[in-house]
Amino acid sequence: MNILSITAQKPNSTGSGIYLTELVKEFKRKGHFQAVVAGVYREERVELPEGVGFYPVYFETGKLPFPIAGMSDEMPYRSTRYCDMTTDMAAQFEAAFLEIIAQAVEECRPDLILCHHLYFLTALVRKQFPAYRVYGFCHNTDLRQMCKTDLKRDFIKEQIRNLDRIFVPQRAQREGVLKIYDVDPQKIETVGMGYNSQIFRPGKEKKEDGVTRIVFAGKIAEKKGVTSLLRSLSVLAEREGALRREELLIQLAGSAGNQQEFRQICEMAAECPYEVRFLGRLSQPELALIYQSSEIFVLPSFFDGLPLTVIEALACGNRVVMSDLPGVKEWLFSSAPGGDIRFVEMPQMRNTDEPVPETLPEFEERLADALLGSIRTKERKSADVSRISWEGIGARVLA
């Protein structure tokens, strides 16, 4: 089969980029001919399996003179928010992508076109290539954009309804797709999330040095809950029987989104009662080593679909403390049973991903309590992640 995968963003950054790349690898193992269209910068080196054709759409060029359009307001690289796109910018985006996609379609003659994110580019592809089978992947940030951004909203809804198939991670996204796009329920398939079992797996025994290591992985941003995490550590330090400074280490793995926000986070970290280390953006093997040497993974995010980092951390043997994101608990308990996962009740939300400020102190108290409970636990439980794989998702897509 000939398969063309399309994304408006970098294919090797963020959860959706990893999702695309891992599926491409899986289809390659099955012997399918493939090509990828993605938005990148000229200086970028894109890592795809040997033999996979790559059709780059270059941002910050004459045809597309602005940074990559990002599905999140803060991306781990320079980016343009869709809400800031003018009519002229949208027209440039459309022309630049459709020119390259037309070339890819002409040369590859795909049997199947896979578009990532149920948003502007996927809608353009569906309209432009009516004779082709086009499937779309929901990555949750697309639902947020549809709720918060007016850009071509009616056009996007109409074209997403015309997709041949839509894949969602779990129940919450299925409900969101039905509500926002009014899609035929028969078109929606729940496929979950995969992880790279060759990289993310238990390592050597943890260091017996009296230090508990907590790791966060993701964008270093307020909406990922990083500022609340740092404030919760001050709460934790005041709890009875709390650890001394030298007994707890917090490691933040990931790139900055908004630079001003990142500077504020660094200032908060400097005043934290426990040591906080910024590890920067790590490769998957580097991140796996951090998980393997840590006890606890924390994700106090305010908006996520089915976070890949949680699955990777569980596969490496971590205990997990995370926000009680819609639908995630249900999916993890059924797909990765047996793990030590503590879910923290979310603060009150508005605009899909913005916590009401007045409700944050109570959320941070709950987060501190969950972290302390995880630190104190003596029981060692391992999640069964054997049912989660890219192979399984790839098979369901092609079926």
Secondary structure, DSSP 4 states (H G I P E B T S, - for coil): -EEEEE-SS-TTSHHHHHHHHHHHHHHHHTT-EEEEEEEE-TT------TT-EEEEEESSSSSS-SPEEESSSS-SSSEEEGGG--HHHHHHHHHHHHHHHHHHHHHH--SEEEEESSSHHHHHHHHH-TTS-EEEE--SHHHHHHHH--TTHHHHHHHHHT-SEEEESSHHHHHHHHHHH---GGGEEE------TTTSS--SPPP-SS-EEEEEES-BSGGGTHHHHHHHHHHHHTSTTPPPGGGEEEEEES-BSSHHHHHHHHHHHHT-SSEEEEEES--HHHHHHHHHT-SEEEE--SS-SS-HHHHHHHHTT-EEEEE--TTHHHHHHHHSTT--EEEEPPPPEETTTEE-GGGHHHHHHHHHHHHHHHHH---------TT--HHHHHHHHH-
